[in-house]
Amino acid sequence: MSSVNSSNVSKADFNPTSTLNSASPLSVGLRFILKFAGWYNLLAGIAMIVFYHEGFRALGVPKPEFVLPIQLVGVLVAIFGVGYLIAERNPVENRNIVLLGFLSKLLGPLLAIVHVATGALPIMMLLVLFFADGIYLVPFWIIYRQLSRQAT
């Protein structure tokens, strides 16, 4: 049975948040982006689950009879929000959450652009996509690249 020398062990060894606020590999601005994206996605996801009627009305899109897929997307958006908040608190270890976020913010709007181009969605949707996803593409890529370099 091994013994632990108490002089070599500090309280920080048992506190998973002790290293989070010190010497982060990300600048304050990049951490703010992750935190903002986290809260934005969490709240947007909840809104998609609870206020889907209003979302369809605001976009001028007829509400489908079966809304479960929209609510499931809301669940995923909210989960991504939680993921970004986790990544902000422990960036290097959770950098792949940022990569998944980057991919979702790239591929989701590309799919929606196809629907706008075919007339299935109103052109106003492009503005929504820009503010919901497009503004994060470059910062998320920068964050992911910095964290990947830090991890190696």
Residue pairs with C-beta under 8 A, 6 or more apart in sequence:
11 18
12 18
12 19
16 90
17 89
20 89
20 90
24 31
24 91
25 91
25 92
25 146
25 147
25 150
26 34
26 91
26 143
26 146
26 147
30 139
30 142
30 143
30 146
31 88
31 91
33 136
33 139
33 140
33 143
34 84
34 85
34 87
34 88
34 91
34 98
34 143
35 84
35 85
35 88
37 81
37 84
37 101
37 136
37 140
38 81
38 82
38 83
38 84
38 85
38 87
38 88
39 81
39 85
40 81
41 77
41 78
41 80
41 81
41 84
42 78
42 81
42 82
42 85
43 81
44 74
44 77
44 78
44 81
44 132
45 74
45 75
45 76
45 77
45 78
45 79
45 80
45 81
46 74
46 78
47 55
47 74
48 55
48 70
48 71
48 73
48 74
48 77
49 71
49 74
49 75
49 78
52 63
52 67
52 70
52 71
52 74
53 63
55 70
56 62
56 63
57 63
59 121
59 122
59 124
59 125
59 128
60 122
60 124
61 121
61 122
64 70
80 100
80 101
80 104
83 94
83 97
83 100
83 101
84 97
84 98
84 101
86 94
86 97
87 94
87 95
87 97
87 98
91 98
91 143
91 147
91 150
92 147
92 150
92 151
95 143
95 144
95 147
95 148
95 151
98 140
98 143
98 144
98 147
99 144
101 136
101 140
102 136
102 137
102 140
102 141
102 144
104 133
105 133
105 134
105 136
105 137
105 140
106 133
106 137
108 129
108 133
109 129
109 133
109 134
112 121
112 125
112 129
113 126
113 129
115 121
115 125
116 122
116 123
116 125
116 126
